[in-house]
C-alpha cells in the first residue's frame, strides 16, 4: 500500500515507481493483495537510470567540488520538501539512494523504509530494530522512536552534504554500535578548518541540520536549501557549535555567554558565573611498551597520546595509541612512520618512511595519501587546514589537508647542514614556530625560529629545540636535557620574561626533545637517555621502488657504500665517530662483511678502475689526507699524494688521474674540484665557479664525462663536463629543479640522481655530442640516506637495482619514561602571579 502511495509522488528529482505487485509461483499477480496467502513476493518496478549513484562518485572523487555538493543537496532538498508536503518521510537518505542522471540528483527508494516498518508492526520496536543507515540516522531514529518526522530527513541530508564536502560522514566508527553512540553523544567537528574554501553559510547550514534535537534543526528541507545559499528565510534555533571528541565541562567563556543569555531572559545567572575552582595538577608516568620513544602527539582534549616506536625484534616500527583512560597502549595496524593528530583529535596523519603524507581516521576511516616528498620528521596539522612538514630539501613546506600542491615556506642556507623541523602553528594561524638543527653536529646548534606566514620573514627566538606553546608560555628543550618555560606573547612573537626550569633529564635524540601540550593543559614529555646504538639498513631497491634487505644483520650506522668496478664486491663505511668510521668489505653472495680498516676515522671510499685498490679520506693528526690500500688487504694503508687543503672525496679516471673534492662542503671558499695525476701534487682546477660549492664527482664508464653537483645557480644541480679536457668550458646541466648525488649507470646511457624527493633517471645521448634525452622519476627516496655532498648509494650490474642505505634509527632505549602532567595550566597561572 505504501509503495502505491509513493508511486503518486511526481517530482523531477524523485525516481518514480512504474508498477508494483506480488509474484505468486513465479508469476506476477498485480491484483493480489497482502494477506491473500503466504507464498507471495512483493515487487516494484522503477525507471532505468543511466548513470551512477552518489556513493560511486564520492568513492571516486573523495570530496566533491563545493558548487556540485551544494547543487545536489538543494536538488535532494527540493524532492524532500515536496514529499514532506505530501505526508511522506523518506527515512533512509544516504548516497546509495541518490542516483545521478546527467549529473542531476534522483532520490530513490521513497517510502520503502516506512512500508517495511509498518509491515513489521510492533515486532521491530520490541527487538530494538530501527530502519536507516547509522552514519545518516538522526538521533531520534537511532533511538528507535516510531514517530519520525521530516526533520529526521533534514538531518540525514545534512550528514550526506557533510560527507560530500569533507569525504567522510560526520560520525564514523568500526561498527554500527560505535557510530550510533557518537550520533547520540558527540558533536560533529566543523568543516572549514579542514577545507577553508567551504563558505561559512554552507558550514552553518550543515551544522544546524545536524543538531541533536529536531526542534533545533531547520523546520523544512526548503529552509535548509535556502540556508545553503546564505538566505535566512527559515526559522531555526541559533546554535553554538563546539568541536570535541569527548564530553567536557563547559569552559568559562561558554559559561559567561550562557549567563548573558539567561540574564536577558530575566533569569539569575550568578551561579554560572562563579569562578571554577582550581583543578589539581597531577603528574604520573605512563609505562610505555618497549621502544615507545618516537615523536609524541597529544589530542586537543588531552585524552590520548600518539607516538611511534619499535615493538619486539621481529615487529618493526609501530604507531602506538595510548588513551589515558585505558590501562595499556594499543597498536594502530597497517601504518608506519611519524604520526601527528588533526586539530580536533579525531584523525591521524602520518609521514611514512617513503615520504608520503597519509591521512586516516582514528575510528576506522580508510587511509588516503594527500601528498609526498616529505621527510619522516614530526609534522603539524594546523587549524587553518594545512599540514606543515619538513620537505626533502630540509626546509619547511605546507599543503592542504585535503591534498593539492605543496607550498615551500623556508629554505635552508646553502652553506650549512641545517634542517628545519618540528613546525608549530601559533593560535593566530599567522606565525609558524619551528626549530633548526645541524645534521652534522647532531643538534648541538639547535635554534628556535618564527616564520611570518604573510611576509615570509623569519625571526630567531633563541637557542632551544622542539618548542610548544600554551596559555601564554613557550616551552622547549635544551641540548643538556632541560625542559624550559618562558612567558611568550604569541601576537608579537616575543619572549616576555625570564626562563624557568620545568624539569631536567629530558630525553634528547638527534638534537630534539619529545614534548607535547594539549589545548586543555595536559603536558606530556619524555625523560631518559638515548642508547648509543644507531642502526641503518642496506637494501637492494628495484627501479620500481620494491626493496629487500641485502644484509640480515645490522652492523651499525652505515654512512657510505661503493661497489667495485666489476660489481662483485662492495666497501661499506660503518660510523664510529661524528665524521666517518670503519671500512668493511663484503663479497656479494656472502652474508657477513669483514673489517677492512683498523685505524682512524675513514670516509668516502673509491675504487681504482682496475678494482685492485681502495682509497678514502681520513683525518690524521688534525690534517685530512687521502689514504689507499690494496683491496685484498695484503698491505698496510699508505698516504696518497694530493693537493689542496682537506681532501674529502676522490674519483679515479682511466688515464691515471684523480678528481678530488676539497673542503667539508660547508662553504664555497673551501669546496672545490681539483684534478691531478696519481702520485703528483700538482693540481689543476676542474671547474671554474669559485663562488659555488662543487662536490660528488663521478666518472662515466667510458671515461669521457665527469658528473658532479654545484650550487652555482643558488641551489644544487647536476652538471656534466668532458674528460680529460674540461678547459674547453663545455658544461651541461642535467637536472631540472634541483639535484644531488649523481651516479652513472654501468651502461653509461643513464645518469641517476635524487631530486625533489625522488630517484631520477636521466637518459643520456653522447653521439654526436652530450645531451639529456629524457628524465624519468623512478621512486621516492624518503627513508633513505640523502646528503648532497656525496653519493650514498651505488648501481648494481644490469642498472635495474640500486644499493641504498636507510636513514639511521636510534636503538631501543630501555630507560626512557613518558611523563604526563594533567591540568598544567593551573601551574602556569600560579607562576604568572
C-alpha positions in Angstrom: 0.0 0.0 0.0 2.8 2.4 0.9 4.6 1.7 -2.4 1.5 2.5 -4.3 1.1 5.7 -2.3 4.7 6.6 -3.1 4.1 6.0 -6.8 1.9 9.1 -6.8 4.9 11.3 -5.9 5.7 13.2 -9.2 8.8 15.4 -8.9 11.7 15.9 -11.2 14.2 14.8 -8.6 12.3 11.8 -7.3 12.7 8.4 -9.0 9.1 7.3 -9.5 7.6 3.9 -9.4 6.1 2.4 -12.5 4.4 -0.6 -11.1 4.2 -2.9 -8.1 2.5 -6.2 -7.1 3.1 -9.7 -5.8 4.8 -12.6 -7.5 2.9 -15.9 -7.0 4.5 -19.1 -8.0 7.0 -17.2 -10.1 4.3 -15.1 -11.9 3.4 -11.5 -11.1 -0.1 -11.0 -9.9 -0.9 -7.3 -9.8 -4.4 -7.9 -8.4 -3.2 -10.0 -5.4 -3.4 -8.1 -2.1 -1.4 -8.5 1.1 -2.7 -11.3 3.3 -4.1 -13.4 0.5 -2.0 -16.5 1.0 1.6 -16.9 2.2 3.6 -17.5 -0.9 3.5 -14.0 -2.4 6.7 -12.0 -3.0 6.4 -8.2 -3.2 8.0 -6.5 -6.2 8.1 -3.0 -7.7 9.4 -1.5 -10.9 11.4 1.7 -11.3 12.6 3.6 -14.4 16.1 2.6 -15.6 18.8 5.3 -14.7 21.8 5.5 -17.0 24.4 6.9 -14.6 25.8 6.2 -11.2 25.0 6.6 -7.6 26.2 9.5 -5.4 28.1 6.8 -3.4 30.1 5.8 -6.5 31.0 9.4 -7.2 32.1 10.1 -3.6 34.2 6.9 -3.7 35.9 8.1 -6.8 36.3 11.8 -6.1 36.5 11.7 -2.2 35.3 15.3 -1.9 33.0 16.9 -4.4 33.5 20.5 -5.8 31.6 22.8 -3.4 29.2 24.0 -6.1 28.4 20.5 -7.1 27.8 19.4 -3.5 25.6 22.4 -2.8 23.6 21.9 -6.0 23.0 18.2 -5.4 21.9 19.0 -1.8 19.4 21.6 -3.0 18.0 19.2 -5.5 17.5 16.5 -2.9 16.1 19.1 -0.5 13.6 20.1 -3.2 12.5 16.5 -3.5 12.2 16.0 0.2 10.3 19.2 0.7 7.7 18.1 -1.9 7.4 14.6 -0.4 7.0 16.0 3.1 4.2 18.2 2.0 2.5 15.1 0.7 2.9 13.5 4.1 5.7 11.1 3.1 9.1 10.8 5.0 11.9 9.0 3.3 13.7 7.7 6.5 16.8 6.4 4.6 18.5 9.4 2.8 22.1 8.3 2.0 24.5 8.5 -1.0 23.5 5.0 -2.1 19.8 6.2 -2.6 20.8 9.2 -4.6 21.2 8.4 -8.3 22.8 10.7 -10.8 21.5 11.0 -14.3 23.3 13.6 -16.4 24.6 15.0 -13.2 21.2 15.6 -11.7 20.0 14.0 -8.5 17.2 11.5 -8.4 16.1 10.3 -4.9 15.3 6.6 -5.0 13.5 4.1 -2.6 10.9 6.6 -1.3 8.5 5.0 1.1 10.2 1.6 1.3 11.5 2.1 4.8 8.1 3.2 6.1 6.4 0.3 4.3 8.8 -2.3 5.8 8.4 -0.8 9.3 4.6 -0.8 9.1 4.7 -4.4 7.8 6.8 -5.3 10.8 4.3 -3.8 13.2 5.3 -3.8 16.9 7.9 -6.5 16.5 10.6 -4.0 15.4 10.1 -1.9 18.5 10.3 -5.0 20.7 13.6 -6.1 19.1 15.1 -2.7 19.2 15.4 -2.5 15.4 15.4 0.9 13.7 15.4 1.4 10.0 18.0 3.5 8.3 21.8 3.7 7.9 23.7 4.5 11.1 26.0 7.2 9.6 23.0 9.2 8.4 20.4 8.4 11.1 19.1 11.2 13.2 19.4 10.7 17.0 15.7 10.1 17.4 15.7 7.5 14.6 18.8 5.9 16.2 16.9 5.6 19.5 14.2 3.7 17.8 11.4 6.3 18.1 8.4 5.4 15.9 7.2 8.9 15.2 9.9 10.1 12.7 9.1 13.4 11.1 10.5 15.5 8.2 13.3 16.9 10.4 14.9 13.4 10.5 15.3 13.6 6.7 16.8 17.1 7.1 19.4 15.6 9.5 20.2 12.8 7.0 20.6 15.3 4.2 22.9 17.4 6.4 25.1 14.3 7.1 25.2 13.5 3.4 26.1 17.1 2.5 28.9 16.9 5.2 30.3 13.8 3.5 30.2 15.3 0.0 32.2 18.3 1.3 34.7 16.5 3.6 34.9 13.0 2.3 33.5 11.4 5.4 30.2 11.4 7.3 30.1 13.5 10.5 30.5 10.3 12.6 32.4 7.2 11.7 33.3 4.1 13.7 34.4 0.4 13.4 30.8 -0.8 13.7 27.1 0.3 13.8 27.0 0.5 17.6 30.0 2.8 17.7 28.5 5.1 15.1 25.2 5.2 16.8 26.9 6.0 20.1 28.6 9.0 18.5 25.4 10.2 16.8 23.7 10.2 20.3 26.6 11.8 22.3 29.1 13.7 20.2 29.1 17.0 18.3 30.2 17.0 14.6 33.5 18.8 14.1 33.4 22.0 11.9 34.3 21.6 8.3 36.1 24.7 7.4 39.3 24.0 9.4 39.9 21.0 7.1 38.5 22.7 4.0 38.8 26.5 4.3 37.2 27.1 0.9 33.7 26.0 2.2 31.6 29.2 2.5 30.7 30.0 6.2 27.0 29.9 5.2 27.3 26.4 3.9 29.1 25.1 7.1 26.5 26.9 9.3 23.6 25.3 7.4 25.0 21.8 7.6 25.8 22.0 11.3 22.4 23.4 12.1 20.9 20.4 10.2 22.9 18.1 12.4 21.6 19.4 15.7 20.7 16.6 18.2 17.2 17.9 18.9 14.7 18.0 16.0 13.5 21.4 17.3 17.0 22.9 16.8 17.1 21.9 13.1 15.6 23.6 10.1 11.8 23.4 10.1 11.8 22.1 6.5 14.1 20.9 3.8 13.4 24.1 1.9 14.7 26.1 4.8 17.9 24.1 4.6 18.3 24.7 0.9 17.8 28.4 1.5 20.4 28.4 4.2 22.9 26.8 1.9 22.6 29.9 -0.3 23.0 32.2 2.8 19.3 33.1 2.9 17.7 33.4 6.3 14.2 32.6 5.3 13.7 29.7 7.7 13.1 29.8 11.4 15.6 27.7 13.4 17.5 27.9 16.6 20.7 29.8 16.7 23.5 27.5 17.8 27.0 27.4 19.2 28.9 24.6 17.6 31.7 23.1 19.7 34.3 20.7 18.4 35.0 17.9 20.9 35.9 14.2 20.9 34.6 13.5 24.4 32.1 15.3 26.8 33.9 18.1 28.5 33.0 20.5 31.3 31.9 23.9 29.8 34.8 26.4 29.8 34.5 29.8 31.4 33.9 31.8 28.2 31.0 29.5 27.3 29.5 29.8 30.8 29.7 33.6 30.5 27.9 33.6 27.2 25.3 31.3 28.6 24.9 33.6 31.6 24.4 36.6 29.4 21.6 34.8 27.5 19.9 33.8 30.8 20.2 37.3 32.2 18.5 38.7 29.1 15.6 36.3 29.8 15.4 37.6 33.4 17.0 34.5 34.9 19.6 35.0 37.6 22.9 33.6 36.3 25.3 34.3 39.2 25.7 30.6 39.9 27.0 30.1 36.4 29.5 33.0 36.6 31.3 31.8 39.7 35.0 31.1 39.1 35.8 27.5 38.6 37.8 26.1 41.5 41.5 25.3 40.6 41.9 21.8 39.3 44.7 19.7 40.9 47.9 19.3 38.9 48.7 15.6 38.7 52.0 14.1 37.5 52.4 10.4 36.7 54.4 8.2 34.3 52.7 6.2 31.5 54.5 2.9 31.3 55.3 2.5 27.6 56.0 -0.7 25.6 59.5 -1.4 24.6 60.6 1.2 22.0 57.8 3.7 22.8 60.2 6.6 22.1 59.3 8.3 18.9 57.8 11.8 18.4 54.8 12.4 20.6 51.4 13.9 19.7 48.5 14.6 22.0 44.9 15.2 21.2 43.5 18.7 22.0 41.4 17.4 24.9 44.4 15.5 26.4 42.5 12.2 26.1 45.1 10.3 24.1 48.8 10.2 23.2 50.2 9.1 19.9 53.8 8.0 19.3 55.9 5.9 17.0 58.1 3.1 18.4 59.5 -0.3 17.9 57.9 -3.5 19.1 59.7 -6.7 19.6 62.7 -7.5 17.4 60.6 -9.0 14.6 57.8 -6.4 14.6 59.5 -3.4 13.0 58.2 0.1 13.6 54.7 0.7 15.0 52.3 3.5 15.8 51.1 3.4 19.4 47.9 4.9 20.7 47.7 5.5 24.5 44.3 6.5 25.7 44.7 8.0 29.2 41.5 6.3 30.4 42.8 2.9 29.5 45.4 0.6 31.1 47.7 -0.1 28.2 48.5 1.3 24.8 47.3 -0.2 21.6 48.9 -0.6 18.1 47.4 1.2 15.1 47.6 -1.6 12.5 48.8 -1.0 8.9 50.6 2.3 9.3 54.2 3.1 9.9 56.0 6.4 10.2 55.9 9.7 12.2 52.4 10.3 13.4 50.5 13.6 14.2 46.9 14.4 15.1 44.3 16.6 13.5 43.3 19.8 15.3 40.1 18.2 16.7 41.9 14.9 17.6 39.7 12.7 15.5 42.0 12.0 12.7 45.6 10.7 12.3 48.3 12.0 10.0 51.4 10.0 9.2 54.6 10.8 7.4 55.6 7.4 6.1 59.2 6.2 5.7 58.9 6.7 1.9 57.9 10.3 2.3 54.1 10.1 1.7 51.6 12.2 3.8 48.8 9.9 4.9 45.5 10.9 6.5 43.3 8.4 8.3 40.5 8.3 10.9 41.2 7.0 14.4 37.8 5.4 14.3 38.1 3.3 11.2 38.2 5.6 8.2 40.4 4.2 5.4 43.8 5.9 5.0 44.4 8.0 1.9 47.5 9.7 0.6 47.3 13.5 0.2 50.9 14.3 -0.8 54.5 13.1 -0.9 58.1 14.4 -0.8 58.1 14.8 2.9 60.9 13.8 5.3 59.8 11.4 8.0 60.0 14.1 10.7 57.3 15.5 13.1 54.6 17.4 11.3 51.8 19.8 12.4 48.2 19.8 11.3 47.1 23.4 11.8 43.6 24.7 12.5 44.0 26.6 9.2 43.5 23.4 7.3 47.2 23.0 6.3 49.7 20.3 7.2 53.2 21.7 7.9 56.2 19.4 7.4 59.9 19.1 6.6 60.5 18.7 2.9 63.2 16.8 1.0 65.4 19.9 0.8 65.5 20.1 4.6 63.2 23.2 4.6 59.5 23.5 5.6 56.5 23.1 3.3 52.8 23.0 3.8 49.9 21.6 1.8 46.1 21.4 2.4 44.9 18.5 4.5 42.6 17.8 1.5 45.5 17.4 -0.8 46.8 19.6 -3.6 50.1 21.3 -4.4 52.8 21.9 -1.8 53.9 25.4 -0.9 57.6 25.8 0.1 57.8 28.1 3.2 61.5 28.1 4.2 64.8 27.3 2.6 68.0 26.2 4.4 71.1 28.2 3.9 73.3 26.9 1.0 76.4 27.0 3.1 75.1 25.0 6.1 74.0 21.5 7.1 70.8 22.7 8.9 67.4 21.1 8.8 64.1 22.9 9.6 61.8 20.7 11.7 59.2 20.5 14.5 56.7 23.1 13.0 54.1 24.5 15.3 51.3 26.9 14.3 50.5 29.6 16.9 46.8 30.2 17.7 46.6 33.2 15.3 47.5 31.0 12.4 49.8 33.8 11.2 53.0 32.6 12.7 54.8 29.2 12.5 57.3 28.3 15.1 60.0 25.7 14.2 63.4 24.5 15.1 66.6 24.3 13.2 69.5 21.9 14.0 72.7 21.0 12.3 72.5 17.5 10.9 76.3 17.0 11.2 76.6 18.2 14.7 73.6 16.2 15.9 71.6 19.2 17.0 74.3 20.9 19.1 73.4 24.2 17.3 69.7 24.0 17.9 67.7 27.3 17.5 64.1 28.2 17.7 62.7 30.4 14.9 59.4 32.0 13.9 58.1 32.4 10.4 55.5 35.1 9.5 53.3 33.3 7.0 52.2 36.6 5.4 55.6 38.3 4.9 57.7 35.1 5.0 60.1 36.9 7.4 62.0 34.6 9.8 62.8 35.7 13.3 65.3 33.9 15.6 63.9 33.4 19.1 67.0 31.9 20.7 68.6 28.6 21.4 66.4 25.6 22.1 64.6 22.7 20.5 61.1 21.3 19.9 59.0 24.4 21.1 55.4 24.1 22.1 53.0 26.9 23.2 50.1 27.2 25.6 48.5 29.6 28.0 51.0 32.4 27.3 54.1 30.3 27.7 56.7 28.9 25.3 58.2 25.6 26.4 61.2 23.9 24.8 64.2 21.7 25.5 67.9 22.4 25.7 70.8 20.4 24.5 71.7 19.4 28.1 68.2 17.9 28.6 66.5 20.7 30.5 62.8 21.5 29.9 62.3 25.3 30.0 59.2 27.5 30.1 59.2 31.2 29.4 56.4 33.9 29.1 55.6 34.4 25.5 53.5 36.9 23.5 52.1 34.9 20.5 50.8 38.0 18.8 54.0 40.0 18.9 56.1 36.7 18.8 58.2 37.9 21.7 59.7 36.3 24.8 58.4 38.5 27.6 60.1 37.3 30.8 62.6 35.1 32.5 63.1 31.4 31.7 62.2 28.8 34.4 63.3 25.2 34.6 60.4 22.7 34.5 62.5 19.5 34.8 65.9 18.1 33.9 66.8 14.8 32.4 64.8 15.4 29.2 65.3 12.8 26.6 67.2 14.4 23.6 67.5 12.4 20.4 69.1 13.8 17.3 69.1 17.3 18.9 65.3 17.1 19.6 63.1 16.5 22.6 59.7 14.8 22.7 57.3 17.4 24.2 53.5 17.9 23.5 50.9 20.1 25.1 47.1 19.8 24.6 44.6 22.6 24.4 43.2 21.7 27.8 46.6 21.9 29.5 47.8 18.3 29.5 51.6 18.2 29.2 53.5 15.1 28.1 57.2 14.7 27.7 59.9 12.0 27.8 62.9 11.7 30.0 65.8 9.4 29.9 68.9 8.8 27.9 69.3 7.6 24.3 71.1 4.4 23.6 74.4 4.9 21.8 73.4 2.4 19.1 72.3 3.9 15.8 71.5 1.4 13.1 70.9 1.6 9.3 69.8 -0.9 6.7 71.4 -1.7 3.4 68.8 -2.6 0.8 68.6 -3.7 -2.8 66.0 -1.4 -4.3 64.5 -2.2 -7.8 63.7 0.6 -10.2 60.0 0.2 -9.2 60.9 1.0 -5.6 60.5 -2.5 -4.3 63.2 -3.1 -1.7 64.7 -6.1 0.2 67.5 -6.1 2.7 70.9 -7.1 1.5 72.2 -8.0 5.0 70.1 -9.9 7.5 72.1 -8.5 10.4 72.9 -4.8 11.0 76.5 -3.8 11.7 75.7 -0.2 12.8 75.2 3.2 11.3 76.1 2.9 7.6 77.4 6.2 6.0 78.5 5.2 2.5 78.7 2.3 0.1 80.7 1.8 -3.1 80.7 -1.1 -5.5 83.8 -2.4 -7.2 84.1 -1.8 -11.0 83.1 -5.5 -11.6 80.2 -5.2 -9.2 81.2 -8.3 -7.2 82.3 -6.6 -4.0 81.4 -3.5 -2.0 83.1 -1.4 0.6 80.9 0.0 3.4 81.6 2.8 5.9 80.2 1.9 9.4 80.3 5.1 11.5 82.4 5.1 14.6 82.5 8.9 15.1 80.9 12.2 14.1 82.7 12.3 10.7 83.3 8.8 9.3 84.0 5.3 10.5 85.5 1.9 9.7 85.6 0.4 6.3 84.1 -3.1 5.8 84.3 -5.3 2.7 81.5 -7.6 1.5 81.7 -10.0 -1.4 78.2 -10.2 -2.9 76.7 -13.5 -2.1 78.2 -13.5 1.4 76.1 -12.5 4.4 78.8 -11.2 6.8 81.1 -8.2 5.9 84.7 -8.2 7.1 86.5 -5.3 8.6 88.9 -3.6 6.1 90.3 -0.6 8.0 91.6 -0.8 11.6 92.6 2.8 12.5 91.3 6.3 12.2 88.0 7.7 11.0 87.5 7.0 7.3 85.1 8.4 4.8 84.2 8.4 1.1 85.8 5.2 -0.3 86.5 4.9 -4.0 87.9 2.0 -6.2 90.7 2.3 -8.7 89.4 1.5 -12.2 91.1 -1.9 -12.2 89.5 -2.8 -8.8 92.8 -3.6 -7.2 93.0 -0.7 -4.7 90.6 1.3 -2.5 91.2 4.9 -1.5 89.5 7.0 1.1 89.8 10.3 3.1 90.9 10.3 6.7 91.9 12.9 9.3 95.3 12.2 10.8 96.9 14.4 13.5 94.5 17.2 12.7 95.1 17.2 9.0 92.9 15.4 6.5 94.6 13.3 3.8 94.0 10.6 1.2 94.9 7.0 2.0 94.8 3.9 -0.1 95.4 0.2 0.3 95.3 -3.0 -1.8 91.7 -4.3 -2.0 92.8 -7.8 -0.9 94.2 -6.4 2.3 97.7 -7.6 1.6 99.4 -4.4 2.6 99.0 -1.6 5.1 97.3 1.7 4.1 99.7 4.4 2.8 99.2 8.1 2.1 98.2 9.1 -1.4 99.8 12.4 -2.7 97.2 15.1 -3.2 97.0 18.8 -3.4 94.8 21.3 -1.7 93.5 21.5 1.9 91.1 19.0 3.3 90.7 16.4 0.5 87.4 14.8 1.3 86.4 12.9 -1.8 88.2 11.1 -4.7 87.3 9.8 -8.1 89.9 7.9 -10.2 90.0 8.2 -14.0 91.1 5.6 -16.5 94.1 7.6 -17.6 95.8 7.7 -14.1 94.3 10.9 -12.8 92.1 11.8 -9.9 89.3 14.3 -9.4 89.3 15.4 -5.7 86.8 17.4 -3.8 88.4 19.6 -1.1 86.7 21.0 1.9 83.8 19.7 4.0 81.1 21.3 1.9 80.0 23.9 4.4 81.3 27.0 2.4 82.1 27.8 -1.2 85.6 29.1 -0.2 87.0 25.7 0.5 84.8 23.3 -1.5 86.3 22.8 -5.0 87.0 20.1 -7.5 90.7 19.7 -8.5 92.3 17.3 -10.9 95.9 15.9 -10.8 97.8 12.8 -11.8 98.1 10.0 -9.2 101.5 10.4 -7.4 101.7 14.1 -8.2 100.7 17.0 -6.1 100.4 19.5 -9.0 96.7 20.2 -9.2 94.5 21.9 -11.8 91.1 23.3 -11.1 88.4 21.1 -12.6 85.7 23.7 -12.6 85.6 27.5 -12.9 82.9 28.6 -10.4 84.8 30.0 -7.4 81.7 31.2 -5.6 80.0 27.8 -5.7 80.2 24.6 -3.8 81.1 21.7 -6.0 81.2 18.0 -5.0 80.3 14.4 -5.7 82.4 13.8 -8.8 81.6 10.6 -10.8 83.3 9.4 -14.0 81.2 7.8 -16.7 82.0 4.2 -17.5 83.6 5.1 -20.9 85.8 7.7 -19.1 84.6 10.6 -21.3 82.5 12.6 -18.9 82.5 13.7 -15.2 79.2 14.4 -13.4 79.2 16.5 -10.3 76.9 18.7 -8.2 77.2 22.5 -7.9 75.1 25.3 -6.4 76.4 27.9 -8.8 72.8 28.9 -9.6 71.8 29.1 -5.9 70.7 25.5 -5.5 72.3 22.2 -6.1 72.0 20.9 -9.6 73.7 18.0 -11.5 76.3 19.1 -14.2 78.5 17.2 -16.6 81.8 18.2 -18.1 84.0 16.4 -20.6 87.1 14.5 -19.5 90.1 14.9 -19.8 89.8 18.4 -21.2 87.4 20.4 -19.0 89.2 23.6 -20.1 87.0 23.9 -23.1 84.4 25.4 -20.9 81.7 23.0 -22.1 79.3 22.1 -19.4 75.7 20.7 -19.4 73.1 20.9 -16.7 71.4 17.5 -16.3 68.9 18.1 -13.5 65.9 20.4 -13.7 64.6 21.7 -10.4 67.4 20.6 -8.1 69.6 17.5 -8.0 72.1 15.7 -5.8 74.2 12.5 -5.6 74.9 11.7 -9.3 75.9 8.1 -10.2 76.3 6.7 -13.7 74.5 3.7 -15.0 77.0 0.9 -15.8 75.9 1.1 -19.4 76.7 4.8 -19.5 73.3 5.5 -21.1 71.7 6.9 -17.9 72.8 9.2 -15.1 70.9 8.6 -11.8 70.4 11.3 -9.2 68.0 12.5 -6.5 65.6 15.4 -7.0 62.5 16.6 -5.2 62.3 13.6 -3.0 62.5 11.2 -5.9 65.1 8.9 -7.5 65.5 10.2 -11.1 66.9 8.6 -14.3 68.3 11.0 -17.0 68.7 9.2 -20.3 71.9 10.3 -21.9 72.9 10.6 -25.5 76.6 11.2 -26.4 76.5 10.9 -30.2 77.4 13.3 -31.8 77.6 15.3 -28.5 76.3 15.2 -24.9 72.6 15.6 -24.5 69.8 14.7 -22.0 67.2 12.8 -23.9 64.6 12.2 -21.2 64.1 12.4 -17.4 62.1 9.9 -15.5 61.1 9.6 -11.8 61.7 6.1 -10.5 60.6 6.0 -6.8 60.6 8.2 -3.7 63.8 8.4 -1.7 62.4 9.3 1.7 63.6 6.9 4.3 67.0 6.5 2.7 70.2 8.4 3.5 70.2 11.6 1.3 73.0 14.1 1.6 74.1 16.4 -1.3 77.9 16.4 -0.8 78.5 12.7 -1.6 76.6 9.9 -3.3 75.5 7.5 -0.6 74.3 4.7 -2.9 75.5 2.7 -5.9 74.2 0.9 -9.0 74.2 -2.9 -9.3 75.2 -4.6 -12.6 72.3 -4.5 -15.1 71.2 -1.0 -14.0 67.9 -2.2 -12.7 68.8 -2.4 -8.9 70.4 0.0 -6.5 72.2 -0.3 -3.2 70.6 2.2 -0.8 71.3 3.0 2.8 68.3 3.6 5.1 68.2 6.6 7.3 69.6 5.6 10.7 67.3 4.9 13.6 68.2 5.1 17.3 68.3 1.7 19.1 65.8 0.8 21.8 66.1 3.0 24.9 65.1 0.9 28.0 65.4 3.8 30.4 63.0 6.3 28.8 60.0 7.5 30.7 56.8 9.2 29.4 55.6 11.7 31.9 52.0 13.1 31.9 51.1 16.4 33.8 47.4 17.0 33.9 46.0 20.5 34.4 49.4 22.0 33.8 47.8 25.4 33.0 47.0 25.7 36.7 50.7 25.7 37.5 51.3 28.3 34.8 48.6 30.5 36.3 50.4 30.3 39.7 53.7 31.0 38.0 52.3 34.1 36.3 51.1 35.5 39.7 
